[in-house]
Amino acid sequence: MSEIHGLAVHAAGAHLLPYKYDPGELGRHEVEIKISHCGVCHSDVHLIDNDWGFTKYPFIPGHEIVGTVVGVGADVTGLKMGERVGVGWQADSCGVCEWCRQGDEHLCAKAQPTCVGRNGGYADKIRVNARFAIPVPAALESENAAPLMCAGITVYSPLRNHGVRPSSRVGVIGIGGLGHLGLQFARAFGAEVTAFSTAKDKEAEAKSLGAHNFVNTRDTGALKKVAGAFDLILSTVSADLDWQAYVAALRPKGVLCILGVGEAPMQLQGFSLIGGQKAVAGSPTGSPHDLHEMLDVAARHNVKALTEKFAMAKANDAVAKVKKNQVRYRAVLAN
């Protein structure tokens, strides 16, 4: 196996520069993937800038990967050479803890992220444990499928885990990289879907993506009008919101699920949760099982990320646009 060529940052906030590394022998449980597309996620930007304090340099970002299998480890079954696969936030787990045994590998204490402590997908190739290389259905275009591996599963998992069904009423806060997929998946589950946005001009687009209703959150009275209306609200924004108003918007047993993080701690009255047996929850990525299912649902219900394509060599331009929130809605690098 030959060396891998990618684009790495060598210090916090630095430009991506050409970088190559020797991945060594292919592990028995690994596959090597020739990358065709890699999404640019906000998490990549945080890692490039070391916002979370654990980035080790030099470092190749990227964890929304689609490509073809070009190397198969000795103990790998179920994947073959030439197969198209996707890789998301996770590249490995211990495989033996209680969470791995019950199919929640993403909750494993030894979960290995795809681009933390190892090199990610802004490259020509990558290696991961074969369990985390998920076959991509033929109906999905690689460019639109790549962001599903992180952004897609981030909104799909809570819809599934909180039991959304055709009788459910679901709200999605923020119509951006996550939210535009949340609307599509919530509609695919048969729910009544409401988009919450500060951008009045996104109403038509939100409805074209699957929203039945639109709430302009700059209108101070708008949130009060939907009190007691939702079984599940997904917050996809990284802003500090009036959380109390969103808890008030929940029906009894409703859940406010946090997918994006603001700066300030959340302020909530405990009583507002007790009365209607309401909950505030968080949700990370999803398990390999959930990723398989999510891609199948996306293929059958025509759910796709709205993308802006950049050549891999132009990754710095893509990162700069993502940083400034100028992409509608996911940037994707293509080799």
N, C-alpha and C positions, 0 to 999 in steps of 0.2 A: 504494500500500500504506500502511496506517495504522500508527500507533505500536503497540508491544507493551506490554501491561500485565502486570506480574509482582509477585513478592514478593522483595525484596532485603535482604541484610544490609549494613550500612554500616561495621561494624568487627568485629574478631574476637569471636566469641561473642555478638554482639548479636542482638536479636529481628529476625525478618523483618518488613519494612514495605512497604506498597504503593509500587511504583516503575514508572515507564514510560520507555521509550527509543525512539528512532527508528532502525529497522534500515537505513534508506537504501534504495537501489534493490535489487531482487531480482537476485542474481547469475545469470549465464547457466547455471551448473551447479547452482543451488540450487533447493530447494523450500521453500515456507512451509507449515507444519503447524499446524492448529488443534488444540490439545492437549485431549484429553478426560481423560487419566489420566497421572499421573507418580508413580513409586515414590520412596520416601525410603530412600536407601542410606546405610550407615555412612560411605561416602566423602563424601557430602554434609555429614555432621556434621563430619568432619575438615576439609573445606574451609571451612565456616562458622566454625569455631574457629581456622582457619589453623594446624592442627597440622603441616602439611607445609611451611609457610613460603613458599608462593608465591601465596596468594590475593590478588587485587586487588579492592578495594572501590570503589563498591558492586557487589554480585555477586548474581545470581540462581542458586541451586543447581538441581540436578535433571538426571538423565541416564538415567532409566528411563521413556521417554516413549511413549505411544500417542496417536494423533490422526489427523485426516484432512487430506489435501493440499488446500490452498486457494489455492496459488500455484505456478506452474511456470515455471522459468527457460527462456530461449530455446533452450538446447542440451540440455535434459533429454529423454531418451527413456526409455521403460519405466515411467514413473509418470504417472498422470493425475489430474485434478481429482476430488476426492471419494473417492479411494482411501485405505483405512485402512493406516497404516504405524506402525512402531515405530522408535525411535532409542535407541541405548545410549550407552556411555561416549564413543564417537568420533563426531565430526561432519565430519571431513575428513582427507585425507592428500595428499601431494604428487602421487601418481598415476604417477610416473615412475621412482622409485628401484627398486633390485633387489627390495625387499620388496613394494612395491606391484605391480610387474610380475608377481611370482609368486603374487599373491593373499593376501599376508600384510600387508595395509595397516595392521593394528594394530601392526606392528613398525616402521613408517615413522618415521624420525628427526624428521620434520616433522608427525607425527600431531597433529591438533587435537582435544583433548578437548571434549566437548559443553558442559561448564560450567567450564572453566579458561581464563581469558583471554577469555572470552565469556560471554554470559548463557544460562542453562539453562532447565529445564522447569517450574519453579514459576511458571508464566505461562500466558497464554491462547494464545500462539503461539510458534513458534520457527522459525529457518531453519537448514538444514544442506545440505551437498553431497548431491545426490540419491542418490549411491552408498551413503550411510549411512542412508537411509530405507528400511526393509525391510518389504515387504508382510506384513501379519498374516493368517494363514489364518482363514477364516470360523468354524472350529470353536472358536477361542480367544476367551474373553471378554476385553475390553480390560483390566479390572481385574486379572485373573490373568496376563495377558500382559505387562503393563508391567514387573514385576520380572524377567521372563525376559531382558529386554534387557541387564541387567548381571549380576544374580545367576545367572540361568539359563545364560548363555553362559560365565560364569566356571567353572562346574562341567562344562559340556558339552565345552568345548574340550579339557581334558586327557584326558577319557575317550576322545575321538576321536583325539587326537594321539598317545596312548600305546597305541593299537590295541586297546582293550577289545572283547572279543567274547564269545560264549556260554561259552567255556571259561575266561574270566577270573574271578579272585577279587578283588573290589574292597572296600576299606574306606573309610569316610567318618568322619572325626573331627569331632564337633560336629553336633548336630541343631538348627541355627538357620536363619537367613535363607538361607545358601548350602547347608548340609548337607541340609535337607529337600528341596531340589531335586536335590542330588547323589544321594540315595537313589533318587529316582524315575527319573532319567536312567540311572543304572547298571543299574537293573532293566530299563529299556527296551532296553538293549544286550544283555540276556540273561545278564549276569554273576551270580555268586553274591555277594550284597551283605551286608556286615557294618557295623552302626552302632557307633561308639565314642562314649560319652557319660558325663559325670560325673553325669547326672541319671537315676537308676534309674527314675523315674516316666515317662520318655519311651519306655520299651521298647515298649509297645503301639502308640504312635503311630508310632515308627520302623518297626515291622513293617507297619503299615497303609500306610506310604509306600513300601514296597518292600524293606525289609531282611529277609533270611532269618535273620540272627543279630544278637545284641546283646551288646556287651561293656561292662560297667560299669567304667570306668577308675578309679573310686575303690577298687575291689577290687585290692589290690596284686599278687595272683597272676594276675589275669585276662589281662594282657598277655603274661606268660610262656607261658600256655597256648596262645596263637595264634602262637608263634614259627614262622617259615618258612611262613606261610599265605597271603600276599597278593602278587598281581602288581602292584597299584597301590593306594596309600593316598592319599586326598585329605585334607589338613588344612585345614579351613575356619575354624579358631578363631584368635583373636588372643591366645592365651595361650602361655606358655613351657612346653613339654612335655618329657617324657623322650624326646628324639628318638632316643637310642640304642636304646630299647626298641621304637620303631616301625620302625627300620631292621632290628632283629632279627626283626620280624614279617613282613618281606618274603621272598618266595621268590627263588631265583636269578633274576637279571635284573629283579628288581622295582624299582619306582620309588616314592619318597615325594615327592608333589607338594604344594608349599606355596602355598596360596591366601590365607591370612590371616597376619598378621605379629605376633609377640610383641615385647616390649621388648628382650629380651636377645639377643645373638648366639647362633646355633645351635652347640652343642658336639657334635662327632662324632669317633669314632675312625676314621681313614682305613682301617685294616685291615678294619673291618666292611663297608666298601663293596667292597673289593678281592676278598675271598673269593668272594662270590656274584655278582660283577659287577653290584652294585646301584648305584642312582643316587638323588640328591636333585635335584629340579627345581623350577622355579617356573612359574606360568602366569598371564598377565594376562587380558584379555578375549579376543575372537576377531574374526576377519575378517568382512566382509560376507557372504562365502560361507558361513562357519560359522554366522552368525546366521540366514540363510535356511534352512539345513539344520536348525538347532536348533528353529526355530519349526515347521517341518514335522514333525519328530519329536515335538515336544510335542503338536501337534494330533492326530497319529495314535495316540499312546500315552497320551493324556489326562494329560500332565504339566502341573501347574499350581501356581503359587505360592499358598500359603495366605496370605490377605491380611486386613488390617484397614483399612477405608476411612475417610478423613477428607475433609471439604470442603476445597478449596484454601485457603479463607479461614482454616481451622484448622491451617495448616501448622506453626505454632509448637508446637501441642499434639503433632502427629505427631513432630516433631523431638525434643521433650522425651522422649517415650515410647521412641523409638529409642535415644536416648542412654542411657537407663536399662535397655535390653534388656528392655522390657516388652511388646514386640509379638511375637505368634506368627503369621506369621513375617516378613511384609513389610508395612510401612505404605504405603498408596497414596493419593495426593491426587486428588480428582475435581473437575473444573470443572463 
